[in-house]
């Protein structure tokens, strides 16, 4: 039985230095200092973790819970926003503390469902697991060539199809092979869908009809513009009707 591939660290979690640089920031309307967990009430799930009060375990746990939902939603600060990025983050932390205390089970459900959507539709988790799974196995990055990998340095070696198919001495875990194939299928499906969406849709093709004229020309094969006056039958004289005002 293979061990499921998991990232070496949660991709949404901040580094200790980032936490220290942001901790305690407030705005004039802040009810809770950024990343301060003093006002958060532990629910049963948090109590089961039995945090060591002599460490930052509890603080880091709630910071992770906060940023996990933002990560799944790919929250980015808009340049058009009227507030600075750190102010927007303070406002979001305020909302997190209030929402979690009001309904911790509901917040956890939002995180769970957002994670499921992320795993199903996003390429990022597959790319991340392919890279970090390869690191754990001690082999080159398993992300297919041509696909951007944020964890790889420029020019880093990638696994080739020969490596994947066993023609070289590199042993690739089966779970990595399966995950790589899923990513390739997803990329192929998205590419095909994109091509279908960019193809022009014909609403009518009249170019093959040599008799077509825009407004009912001599050939009579086109669209006729109705006259506001009734037509008269030909009497041998000029076909143009005479109208008396």
C-alpha positions, 0 to 999 in steps of 0.5 A: 500500500502506497503512502498518499503524496502530501506536500512537505508543508501546507502551501497556504501557510506563511513563514514564521518571518512573515507572521512576525512582520504582520502580527498585531497590525490593526486599522482604526476599525479593527476589532481584533489585531491581525493574527491575534487569537485571543478572542477565538473560542476553541471548538471541539475539533480544536480542543482535541488537538491539545495545543501546547500553551508554551508554543505558537501551535494554537496561533499557527493553527488558526492562521493556517485555517484562515489562509487555507480558505483564502488559498482555495479561493485564490484571494488576491488584493485588487490594485483597484481596491481603495485600501492597502493590502495589509488593511484588507488583510486586517479586515478579513481577519476580523471577519474570520474571527467573528465568523468562526466564533459564530459558527465554527462547524459552518466555517470548517465546512466552507473550507472542506467544500472549497478544498474539494472544488480546488482539488477537482478543478484546479491544476495547482494542487496536482502540480504541487504534489508532483513536484514535492512527491518527486522531491520526497522520492529523490528524483527530478520534478515529475511535472510535465515539460512545458507546464510551469512549476513555481517550485522549480528553478529555471532550467531544472531537470524534469522527468521525461516520458522515457523515465516515466515508462521505465526506459531509464534507471529512474524509479518513479512511484506509481502514484506519481505516474497516475497523478501526472497522467491525470494532469495531462488529461486535464490539460488536454481537455482544457486545450480542446475546450479552448479551441472549441470556444475560439472557433467562429460559429456560422449563423448562415452561409450564403457565399456558395449561392452566386445568385445572392444579392443583399437586397433582392437584386436581379437574380431575386435570390436575396432578402427583399426589403418590403415597400410601404406601398402596394405593388401594381400589376404591369400594364405594359407601361413603365413598371415603376408605379406612380404615386400621387400626393 
